[in-house]
């Protein structure tokens, strides 16, 4: 009997399996250490360099020199050319992205589907400099189409058309990649119901499909616009960086810095940084709206 009671006591005193193990002392320092490392890393590669850009933009001639940059004719021409790149590339990639996403989402099996997805993702994998070189080898004077273009007096490389092609290439995937998962998520039930009620293909798209994907579409358009305005590598290869003619705002920053016009370079960089911040704000707003709509469903 005594043996049985002692056995029961040992079982009673044994720790419950559900009881959490005691925390090791050094575990308390893991979380602060990870947070500290993250903040230090972001500070060294993001926060401090970004802050330095703003500080250098007002160094030298101060506020007067900063404002004077925005009246420089080469700077204004670079801004206009950057806006032109976005005005042309964003609509083209929006239409392409919608068509590609709809084809991939509504037709799960068709010849070349995997190839189409790979082509859409190609600008993510290929270096922008390589993309620019591909365009030079195709449309340049010694390229495949160069003699024919020259015979018809059409200039693509070292001109605006080549810059538009390079910008369109590097910003191509964003709309398709943002719209595709939204189309797959909403399915085809609403579209089939609209067709059953007599709606045409266009009516179904404008009144059913487009309102359902509008936040994902706007998100993709914003990312496309940001990439189009900030592209450097591909554009510098095909443009030649001719001051006042084929120089976008990122190219203006690089050229002004090389010519020791440091305040002008940093002032233009501030404008690009502000555009990036606006893009981030719009991105967060659209993400929240899209998440709210999905929770509402």
C-alpha positions as CSV (number, residue, x, y, z in Angstrom):
1,X,0.0,0.0,0.0
2,X,2.8,2.3,0.9
3,X,4.5,1.5,-2.4
4,X,1.3,2.5,-4.3
5,X,0.9,5.8,-2.4
6,X,4.5,6.8,-3.1
7,X,4.0,6.0,-6.8
8,X,0.9,8.2,-6.8
9,X,2.7,11.0,-5.1
10,X,5.5,10.9,-7.7
11,X,2.9,11.0,-10.5
12,X,1.2,13.9,-8.8
13,X,4.4,15.8,-8.4
14,X,5.5,15.3,-12.0
15,X,5.2,18.4,-14.2
16,X,2.2,18.5,-16.5
17,X,3.0,18.0,-20.2
18,X,1.1,21.1,-20.9
19,X,3.2,23.2,-18.6
20,X,5.5,25.5,-20.6
21,X,9.2,25.0,-20.2
22,X,11.2,27.5,-18.3
23,X,12.5,30.3,-20.5
24,X,16.3,30.2,-20.9
25,X,17.9,33.4,-19.8
26,X,19.5,34.4,-23.1
27,X,16.1,34.1,-24.9
28,X,15.1,37.4,-23.4
29,X,17.8,39.1,-25.4
30,X,17.0,37.5,-28.7
31,X,14.0,39.7,-29.6
32,X,15.8,43.0,-28.7
33,X,18.9,41.8,-30.6
34,X,16.9,41.0,-33.7
35,X,15.1,44.4,-33.6
36,X,18.4,46.2,-33.0
37,X,20.1,44.4,-35.9
38,X,17.1,45.2,-38.2
39,X,17.1,48.9,-37.3
40,X,20.9,49.1,-37.7
41,X,20.8,47.4,-41.1
42,X,18.0,49.7,-42.3
43,X,19.8,52.7,-40.9
44,X,23.0,51.9,-42.8
45,X,21.5,51.1,-46.2
46,X,18.3,53.2,-46.2
47,X,17.6,55.8,-43.5
48,X,21.1,57.4,-43.2
49,X,21.7,57.6,-47.0
50,X,18.2,59.0,-47.6
51,X,18.7,61.6,-44.9
52,X,22.1,62.5,-46.4
53,X,20.4,63.1,-49.8
54,X,18.1,65.7,-48.2
55,X,20.9,67.3,-46.2
56,X,23.2,67.6,-49.3
57,X,20.4,69.1,-51.4
58,X,20.5,72.2,-49.2
59,X,24.3,72.3,-48.8
60,X,26.3,74.8,-50.7
61,X,24.0,77.7,-51.8
62,X,21.2,76.6,-49.4
63,X,17.6,77.0,-50.2
64,X,18.3,79.4,-53.1
65,X,20.5,76.8,-54.8
66,X,17.9,74.1,-54.2
67,X,15.1,76.2,-55.8
68,X,17.4,77.3,-58.7
69,X,17.7,73.7,-59.8
70,X,14.0,73.5,-60.6
71,X,14.3,76.4,-63.0
72,X,17.3,74.9,-64.9
73,X,16.2,74.2,-68.5
74,X,18.1,70.8,-68.6
75,X,16.4,69.8,-65.4
76,X,12.9,70.8,-66.8
77,X,13.6,68.9,-70.0
78,X,14.6,65.8,-67.9
79,X,11.3,66.1,-66.0
80,X,9.3,66.4,-69.1
81,X,11.0,63.4,-70.7
82,X,10.5,61.3,-67.5
83,X,6.8,62.2,-67.5
84,X,6.6,61.2,-71.2
85,X,8.1,57.8,-70.4
86,X,5.4,57.2,-67.8
87,X,2.6,58.6,-69.9
88,X,3.4,56.1,-72.7
89,X,4.6,53.1,-70.8
90,X,2.0,52.9,-68.1
91,X,-1.1,52.7,-70.4
92,X,0.7,50.2,-72.7
93,X,1.6,47.9,-69.8
94,X,-1.9,48.4,-68.2
95,X,-3.6,47.1,-71.3
96,X,-1.0,44.3,-71.8
97,X,-1.2,43.4,-68.1
98,X,-5.0,43.2,-68.1
99,X,-5.1,41.0,-71.2
100,X,-2.3,38.7,-70.0
101,X,-3.8,38.3,-66.5
102,X,-7.3,37.6,-67.9
103,X,-5.9,35.0,-70.3
104,X,-3.9,33.3,-67.5
105,X,-6.7,33.4,-65.0
106,X,-9.6,32.4,-67.2
107,X,-7.8,29.7,-69.3
108,X,-5.9,27.4,-67.0
109,X,-4.8,25.1,-69.7
110,X,-3.6,26.3,-73.2
111,X,-0.5,25.8,-75.2
112,X,2.3,28.2,-74.1
113,X,0.8,29.2,-70.8
114,X,4.0,28.5,-68.9
115,X,6.0,30.3,-71.5
116,X,3.7,33.4,-71.2
117,X,4.2,33.5,-67.4
118,X,8.0,33.2,-67.9
119,X,8.0,36.0,-70.5
120,X,6.0,38.2,-68.1
121,X,8.5,37.6,-65.3
122,X,11.5,38.1,-67.6
123,X,12.1,41.8,-66.6
124,X,12.4,40.6,-63.0
125,X,15.2,38.2,-63.9
126,X,17.1,40.1,-66.6
127,X,19.4,43.0,-65.7
128,X,18.2,46.3,-67.0
129,X,21.5,46.9,-68.7
130,X,21.2,43.6,-70.5
131,X,17.6,44.6,-71.5
132,X,19.0,47.8,-73.0
133,X,21.7,46.0,-74.8
134,X,19.1,43.6,-76.3
135,X,17.3,46.6,-77.7
136,X,20.5,48.0,-79.2
137,X,21.3,44.7,-80.8
138,X,17.8,44.7,-82.4
139,X,17.2,48.3,-83.3
140,X,20.7,49.8,-83.4
141,X,22.5,50.8,-86.6
142,X,24.2,47.4,-86.8
143,X,21.3,45.5,-85.3
144,X,18.9,43.1,-87.0
145,X,16.4,45.9,-87.9
146,X,18.9,48.7,-88.0
147,X,19.5,48.9,-91.8
148,X,15.8,48.8,-92.5
149,X,15.0,51.5,-89.9
150,X,17.9,53.7,-91.2
151,X,16.6,53.2,-94.8
152,X,13.2,54.5,-93.7
153,X,14.8,57.4,-91.6
154,X,13.4,56.0,-88.4
155,X,15.7,56.4,-85.4
156,X,15.0,54.2,-82.3
157,X,18.3,53.9,-80.4
158,X,19.6,57.2,-78.9
159,X,16.1,58.6,-79.3
160,X,12.8,58.7,-77.5
161,X,11.3,55.6,-79.1
162,X,14.2,53.4,-77.8
163,X,13.8,54.9,-74.3
164,X,10.0,54.2,-74.4
165,X,10.7,50.6,-75.4
166,X,13.3,50.2,-72.6
167,X,10.9,51.7,-70.0
168,X,8.0,49.6,-71.2
169,X,10.1,46.4,-70.9
170,X,11.3,46.9,-67.4
171,X,7.9,48.0,-66.1
172,X,5.9,45.3,-68.0
173,X,5.2,42.7,-65.2
174,X,3.6,44.8,-62.5
175,X,0.0,45.1,-63.6
176,X,-0.2,41.5,-64.8
177,X,1.3,40.2,-61.6
178,X,-1.0,42.3,-59.4
179,X,-4.3,41.6,-61.3
180,X,-3.7,37.8,-61.8
181,X,-4.2,36.7,-58.2
182,X,-7.2,38.9,-57.8
183,X,-8.9,37.4,-60.9
184,X,-8.1,33.9,-59.6
185,X,-9.6,34.8,-56.2
186,X,-12.9,36.2,-57.4
187,X,-13.5,33.3,-59.7
188,X,-16.0,33.3,-62.6
189,X,-19.3,33.0,-60.8
190,X,-20.3,36.7,-61.1
191,X,-19.2,36.8,-64.8
192,X,-21.2,33.7,-65.6
193,X,-24.3,35.2,-63.9
194,X,-24.0,38.4,-65.8
195,X,-23.8,36.5,-69.1
196,X,-26.8,34.4,-68.1
197,X,-28.7,37.6,-67.7
198,X,-27.8,38.7,-71.2
199,X,-24.7,40.8,-70.7
200,X,-22.2,40.9,-73.5
201,X,-18.5,40.3,-73.1
202,X,-17.7,44.0,-72.9
203,X,-20.6,44.7,-70.5
204,X,-19.4,41.9,-68.2
205,X,-15.9,43.2,-68.2
206,X,-16.8,46.9,-67.5
207,X,-19.6,46.3,-65.0
208,X,-18.5,43.1,-63.3
209,X,-14.8,42.2,-63.8
210,X,-13.2,45.7,-63.7
211,X,-15.0,46.8,-60.5
212,X,-13.9,43.6,-58.8
213,X,-10.2,44.1,-59.6
214,X,-10.0,47.8,-59.4
215,X,-7.8,48.0,-56.3
216,X,-5.3,45.4,-57.6
217,X,-5.2,47.2,-61.0
218,X,-4.5,50.6,-59.4
219,X,-1.8,49.0,-57.2
220,X,-0.2,47.6,-60.3
221,X,-0.5,50.9,-62.2
222,X,1.2,52.7,-59.3
223,X,4.1,50.3,-59.2
224,X,4.4,50.5,-63.0
225,X,4.5,54.3,-62.9
226,X,7.2,54.3,-60.1
227,X,9.4,51.9,-62.1
228,X,8.9,53.9,-65.3
229,X,9.9,57.2,-63.7
230,X,12.9,55.7,-61.8
231,X,14.5,53.5,-64.4
232,X,18.1,54.1,-65.0
233,X,20.0,51.0,-66.4
234,X,18.1,50.2,-69.5
235,X,17.4,53.8,-70.4
236,X,21.0,54.9,-70.2
237,X,22.1,52.2,-72.6
238,X,19.5,53.1,-75.3
239,X,19.5,56.8,-74.8
240,X,23.1,57.8,-74.9
241,X,22.4,60.3,-72.1
242,X,22.4,63.3,-74.3
243,X,21.9,66.4,-72.2
244,X,18.7,68.2,-73.0
245,X,17.6,65.6,-75.6
246,X,17.6,62.0,-74.2
247,X,18.1,62.6,-70.5
248,X,15.5,61.5,-68.0
249,X,15.5,62.6,-64.4
250,X,17.6,59.6,-63.1
251,X,20.1,60.2,-65.8
252,X,20.2,64.0,-65.0
253,X,21.1,63.1,-61.4
254,X,24.0,60.9,-62.5
255,X,25.3,63.5,-65.1
256,X,25.0,66.4,-62.7
257,X,27.0,64.5,-60.1
258,X,29.7,63.6,-62.5
259,X,30.0,67.3,-63.6
260,X,30.4,68.3,-59.9
261,X,27.0,70.0,-59.8
262,X,26.4,68.2,-56.6
263,X,23.5,70.4,-55.2
264,X,21.6,70.1,-58.5
265,X,22.1,66.3,-58.4
266,X,20.9,66.0,-54.9
267,X,18.0,68.4,-55.5
268,X,16.8,66.2,-58.4
269,X,17.3,63.1,-56.2
270,X,15.0,64.7,-53.6
271,X,12.3,65.1,-56.2
272,X,12.7,61.4,-57.1
273,X,12.7,60.4,-53.4
274,X,9.5,62.4,-52.8
275,X,7.8,60.6,-55.7
276,X,8.9,57.3,-54.2
277,X,7.4,58.3,-50.8
278,X,4.1,59.2,-52.5
279,X,4.2,55.9,-54.3
280,X,4.6,54.1,-50.9
281,X,1.7,56.0,-49.4
282,X,-0.6,55.2,-52.3
283,X,0.6,51.5,-52.1
284,X,-0.3,51.3,-48.4
285,X,-3.7,52.9,-49.0
286,X,-4.6,50.6,-51.8
287,X,-3.4,47.5,-49.9
288,X,-5.6,48.5,-46.9
289,X,-8.6,49.1,-49.2
290,X,-8.1,45.8,-51.0
291,X,-7.8,43.9,-47.7
292,X,-10.9,45.6,-46.4
293,X,-12.9,44.6,-49.4
294,X,-11.7,41.0,-49.1
295,X,-12.7,40.9,-45.4
296,X,-16.1,42.4,-46.3
297,X,-16.6,39.4,-48.7
